[in-house]
Amino acid sequence: MQILPFYLVCDESGSMVGDPLDSINGALPELHREISTNPTVADKTRFCLIGFSDDASVLQPLTDLSDIDTLPALSAGGFTAYGEAFRTLLRCIEQDVEELKRQGHEVYRPVAFFLSDGAPTDNGWMQAHKELVEARYRPNIIAFGIGEADRATIGHVANFRAFIQEDKNVSPATALREFAASLTRSIVRSASSIAADGSGGFNLAVDDTVPGFSTVTLDKL
């Protein structure tokens, strides 16, 4: 079977407390419902949830969303260690892809949605990011920045598409609901594009624009 792994890597630092994290936690059940009740999408995708602050934790290991009843909630506290997020993501991808292959699946390049509301507080994050994007199973990264996130940093994190919330008339809570909706659409559309005949055809269908966000030019260094 052809499998497309998706990873949501979400900032759980102290600045996400309140509306930002409440909005994400409120949207996760809808994402779960949309994917788990669509057999075509659920069969072809796997989903993993990683939260990060001072360190990073795998809150939901990679799974078929139709196999679980709910997704765990995120909780806020601590700083914003991007490096921990990237190192944890890389370890997960390497283990997950190898396990899926061992099970006999054909695995597409993983997709990671990265969300942060601030600048990285650790010094080694760029090396961790470099190792992630140069790895054997390097993911397509779609990065979203809200609140105090830096446009240039978000543009550097992404290697596929990047978005920043800069309109002060749009609340972070509203922007995050749009983020979650975009993530859900991307999973559904991408899975639906996988050729039914097993020929290997596939299109990563990520939104070109997301309400409440501006598109960021990617850092090509």
C-alpha positions as CSV (number, residue, x, y, z in Angstrom):
1,M,0.0,0.0,0.0
2,Q,1.1,3.6,-0.7
3,I,1.5,5.7,2.5
4,L,1.9,9.4,2.9
5,P,3.1,10.3,6.4
6,F,2.1,13.7,7.9
7,Y,3.7,15.3,10.9
8,L,2.3,18.3,12.9
9,V,5.1,19.9,14.9
10,C,3.5,22.5,17.2
11,D,4.9,25.1,19.5
12,E,3.9,24.5,23.1
13,S,6.0,27.4,24.6
14,G,4.5,29.6,27.4
15,S,3.5,32.3,24.9
16,M,1.0,29.8,23.3
17,V,-1.1,29.7,26.5
18,G,-4.7,30.7,26.2
19,D,-6.4,31.3,22.8
20,P,-3.6,30.1,20.5
21,L,-3.3,26.6,22.0
22,D,-7.0,26.5,22.8
23,S,-7.7,27.1,19.1
24,I,-5.4,24.3,18.0
25,N,-6.8,21.9,20.6
26,G,-10.3,22.8,19.5
27,A,-9.4,22.1,15.8
28,L,-7.7,18.7,16.3
29,P,-11.0,16.8,16.8
30,E,-12.3,18.1,13.5
31,L,-9.1,17.1,11.7
32,H,-9.4,13.7,13.3
33,R,-13.0,13.4,12.2
34,E,-12.3,14.5,8.6
35,I,-9.5,12.0,8.1
36,S,-10.7,9.0,10.1
37,T,-14.2,8.9,8.6
38,N,-12.8,9.1,5.0
39,P,-11.5,5.5,4.3
40,T,-9.7,6.5,1.1
41,V,-7.7,9.2,3.0
42,A,-7.2,7.3,6.2
43,D,-5.9,4.2,4.3
44,K,-3.2,6.3,2.5
45,T,-2.1,8.6,5.2
46,R,-0.5,8.4,8.7
47,F,-0.5,11.2,11.2
48,C,1.9,12.1,14.0
49,L,1.7,15.0,16.5
50,I,4.9,16.5,18.1
51,G,4.8,19.3,20.6
52,F,7.9,21.3,21.6
53,S,9.0,24.0,24.1
54,D,12.2,23.5,26.2
55,D,12.2,20.0,24.7
56,A,10.0,18.0,22.3
57,S,7.6,15.2,22.8
58,V,5.8,12.8,20.5
59,L,2.3,13.3,21.7
60,Q,0.8,11.0,19.1
61,P,3.1,8.5,17.4
62,L,2.5,8.0,13.7
63,T,-0.8,6.3,13.2
64,D,-3.8,5.6,11.0
65,L,-6.3,8.1,12.4
66,S,-9.1,5.6,11.9
67,D,-7.4,3.4,14.5
68,I,-7.7,5.9,17.4
69,D,-10.6,7.6,19.0
70,T,-9.1,11.0,19.8
71,L,-5.9,13.0,19.4
72,P,-4.1,14.2,22.6
73,A,-4.2,17.8,23.6
74,L,-1.3,20.2,23.5
75,S,-0.2,22.1,26.7
76,A,1.8,25.3,27.0
77,G,4.9,26.1,29.1
78,G,8.6,26.8,28.7
79,F,10.7,28.3,25.9
80,T,10.9,27.7,22.1
81,A,13.6,25.2,21.3
82,Y,13.4,24.7,17.5
83,G,16.4,22.4,17.6
84,E,14.7,19.9,19.8
85,A,11.7,19.9,17.5
86,F,13.8,19.2,14.4
87,R,15.9,16.5,16.1
88,T,12.7,14.7,17.4
89,L,11.1,15.0,14.0
90,L,14.1,13.5,12.3
91,R,14.2,10.6,14.7
92,C,10.5,9.9,14.2
93,I,10.7,10.0,10.4
94,E,13.7,7.7,10.2
95,Q,12.0,5.2,12.5
96,D,8.6,5.5,11.0
97,V,9.6,5.2,7.4
98,E,11.8,2.1,8.1
99,E,8.9,0.5,10.0
100,L,6.4,1.2,7.2
101,K,8.8,-0.2,4.6
102,R,9.3,-3.3,6.8
103,Q,5.5,-3.7,6.7
104,G,5.7,-3.8,3.0
105,H,4.3,-0.3,2.2
106,E,5.5,2.1,-0.4
107,V,6.3,5.3,1.5
108,Y,6.1,8.8,-0.1
109,R,8.3,11.7,1.1
110,P,7.0,12.7,4.6
111,V,5.2,16.1,5.0
112,A,5.8,18.2,8.1
113,F,3.6,21.2,9.1
114,F,5.6,23.4,11.5
115,L,3.8,26.0,13.7
116,S,5.4,28.6,16.0
117,D,4.5,31.9,17.6
118,G,8.0,33.1,18.4
119,A,11.7,33.1,17.6
120,P,13.9,30.1,18.5
121,T,15.5,30.4,22.0
122,D,18.2,27.8,21.4
123,N,21.5,28.3,19.7
124,G,21.9,25.0,17.9
125,W,18.6,25.0,15.9
126,M,20.1,25.8,12.5
127,Q,22.4,22.8,12.6
128,A,19.5,20.5,13.7
129,H,17.4,21.9,10.8
130,K,20.3,21.4,8.3
131,E,20.5,17.7,9.4
132,L,16.7,17.3,9.0
133,V,16.5,18.8,5.5
134,E,19.6,16.9,4.3
135,A,18.5,13.5,5.7
136,R,17.8,10.5,3.6
137,Y,14.0,10.8,4.3
138,R,14.0,14.6,4.4
139,P,10.4,15.9,4.7
140,N,8.6,18.6,2.8
141,I,8.2,21.3,5.4
142,I,5.3,23.8,5.4
143,A,6.0,26.4,8.1
144,F,3.5,28.8,9.7
145,G,4.4,31.7,12.0
146,I,1.9,33.6,14.2
147,G,2.3,36.2,16.9
148,E,5.9,37.2,17.3
149,A,7.4,34.7,14.9
150,D,10.0,36.1,12.5
151,R,9.3,36.1,8.8
152,A,12.9,35.3,7.8
153,T,13.1,32.5,10.3
154,I,9.9,30.9,9.1
155,G,11.1,31.2,5.6
156,H,14.3,29.4,6.5
157,V,12.5,26.6,8.3
158,A,10.3,25.8,5.3
159,N,11.5,24.0,2.2
160,F,8.1,23.8,0.5
161,R,5.9,26.6,1.5
162,A,5.8,29.2,4.3
163,F,3.2,31.6,5.8
164,I,3.3,34.4,8.4
165,Q,0.4,36.1,10.3
166,E,1.1,39.8,9.9
167,D,-2.4,41.3,9.8
168,K,-2.9,42.7,13.3
169,N,-6.7,42.8,12.6
170,V,-6.6,39.0,12.5
171,S,-6.3,37.4,16.0
172,P,-3.9,34.5,16.5
173,A,-6.9,32.3,17.4
174,T,-8.6,33.1,14.1
175,A,-5.4,32.5,12.1
176,L,-4.9,29.2,13.9
177,R,-8.3,27.9,13.0
178,E,-7.4,28.7,9.3
179,F,-4.1,26.9,9.8
180,A,-5.8,23.8,11.0
181,A,-8.3,23.9,8.2
182,S,-5.5,24.3,5.7
183,L,-3.7,21.3,7.2
184,T,-6.8,19.2,7.0
185,R,-7.4,20.2,3.4
186,S,-3.8,19.4,2.5
187,I,-4.0,15.9,3.9
188,V,-7.4,15.1,2.2
189,R,-6.4,16.5,-1.2
190,S,-2.9,15.0,-1.2
191,A,-4.2,11.6,-0.3
192,S,-6.9,11.9,-2.9
193,S,-4.3,12.6,-5.6
194,I,-2.5,9.3,-5.0
195,A,-3.2,7.2,-8.1
196,A,-5.7,4.5,-7.4
197,D,-4.1,2.1,-9.8
198,G,-0.9,2.1,-7.8
199,S,1.2,3.7,-10.6
200,G,2.9,6.1,-8.1
201,G,1.2,9.3,-9.2
202,F,1.0,11.9,-6.4
203,N,0.6,15.6,-5.9
204,L,1.3,17.4,-2.6
205,A,-1.7,19.6,-2.5
206,V,-0.9,22.4,-0.1
207,D,-2.8,25.7,-0.2
208,D,-1.2,28.6,-2.1
209,T,-2.8,31.1,0.2
210,V,-4.3,30.8,3.7
211,P,-6.7,33.4,5.1
212,G,-5.1,35.5,7.8
213,F,-1.6,34.7,6.6
214,S,0.9,36.2,4.1
215,T,3.0,34.0,1.9
216,V,6.7,34.0,2.8
217,T,9.5,33.7,0.2
218,L,11.6,30.8,1.1
219,D,15.2,31.2,2.2
220,K,17.3,29.5,-0.5
221,L,20.6,29.3,1.4
